């Protein structure tokens, strides 16, 4: 097989020679160009497995070349070499479609990792790999668009921000991105930022050295280090405290980190994906989330549509959930009647896919005849209330049970909704939910029992 070929675009002869020698030792062929015009001519006449370009060129900007490659030979990954500290240029390049970036002065180890990832990307069949794990079901236009976007962002190393209202399945998107990209064989490390106590978060994420604090009896590798060469998925990133947001910002833009108790920083090679169902832009406006970190992790944005926007997928989802539950319980799957399916397809699903799962599981428990009927799905009447909601999905919210008739019932329903939302945000961690609601754990436990929340 012929060697992969890399195009290096830079007007500094010393840098061209250094990069060419480094890539030559990786068994790669190289071609060089000193300006934009020469680079475009070479790209137009032959195939390259990677283009590595400086940002400052005699006849233009590296960003111009990134945009030209994206428009004319999108199958060729392009990475940019940026001046030290010029993260804004790197972010603009990633938004234009660049695969990754490396800063001057060049760290040859980081350069080799970048080039290796880009070359592996070219070996994937149509930029994808076989996904292991739960699939993103549905053939609606919104789901087709989501899958198409996943395929596109998988070919980059840019940070991706995944958002959607609670219950839509944002946690399923990140593994798909990882599995279809150049880091498919690397580790995938998911982190629920809302489930780690604040006092332990720095040690959990960054690791620590022996003796760095009371109880640190041995060196400990952090979750970021565990993701080396792979993907770090920060679920509920909005729950990161401000002091940790500062430390994460350095990981994203400098690709370095410092374990607790360590005097030197160490380089890390991870791709960062993040998700939340809270409105990060609103948190930025109120000072609860750093604006600079928001723009660093939000280089590429993926929106997971709520179930109300893809009712055509409900039948496929309901049957898939039913089959999965029956496999787990070793039962013969019952049939969902036409009337029951029509009822499901006409429902607003304020709880999204998670609510559909609960409804199907309850119906499976109730049926005894091998058929799930309209009565088994137990859909309560729904009334739509127009209320302000945070996030891109601000819209009317559907509440099962209809409007409350008394003020006491209204207050209880509001309180019940707030507690359920807090429990969902904290993945049903009652201690964290109590803190989020500004009450004691004992008070929350009492309210949960009084309001009949299971």
C-alpha angles and dihedrals in degrees: 000000000000119000119258111260124223125195114214116198117194138120094219110094092200093055092045090053094046094050093043091053092047093051092042089061087055089060093253129135118229137203123190136211128183098203145018095264094055091044093053091048092053093045091050094053105040143023121259127190091209140004118209113191137180117230096231116059131166095248102032148326131306088235088065089057092048090053092046092052091047090053100040110026107013092165089071112085114224126201126188133220110219133191115259111280095007094123094149091066091049091051091050090051091051091050089052091055106273115156095222143317139238126199132227131279084055118239100209093204091055090045092053091050092050093049092045091053092048093050091049088053089062091056093060116101107251089340094295141098133200108281118227114203139032114351128227099245125202140077098214117127092252092054092045088053091049092052090048091052091048089055091051098046091045088069091061135066092216119126112263126208114205117195137174139136118281115291098021095112103252089157090064094059099063096060089050091054091049095046094050096048141072091275095059092119094045127089122283111211116187118197124190101210092193094056099057116086112241094240092056099039100092093049092046094050102035103024125225143244123244112273094015090124140355109296096022094122095158141017112277128200114226127226091255091056090047088059093055109145091009143059132303114203115198106196116195090012089172088074093065110117116239096253090056091047088062092053093045090051089062091051091052100045104027099029090225135112139181122218117225109277095015118123096203132057121236129208119248130198107204136131112226123218120176137186141185139157091216123094105259093185089057091048089051090052091052094046096248095114127040114251094213092053091047091057092045096053093037097063089121120023125205120189118202107210120233118244092252088068094054108040088149087072096054095091093052092045095047093050092046091050090047093051092048093050092048092050090052092048094039093237134142106254113249122222120255107229121233091246092051092049092049089052091052092048091051095050123100097223101208086181092051121204093345090059091048089054091052092049093049092047091051092047091050089054093049100046120090101165103064090255127093107217134193089265093055096058090061098206110179121214110275131214124194117229120189104227131157111257130186120242140039090298095064102152143115114316123219117220120193115227100043128253118329112246102206131050091239091054090048092052092047091049091050091048092046091050092049092050093047091049091050091048091050092048091053095041090249094305099150095196091054091042091053090052091049091051093046096241137109122267090244092053092049092050090052093049092048090054094043094049093045095239111166 
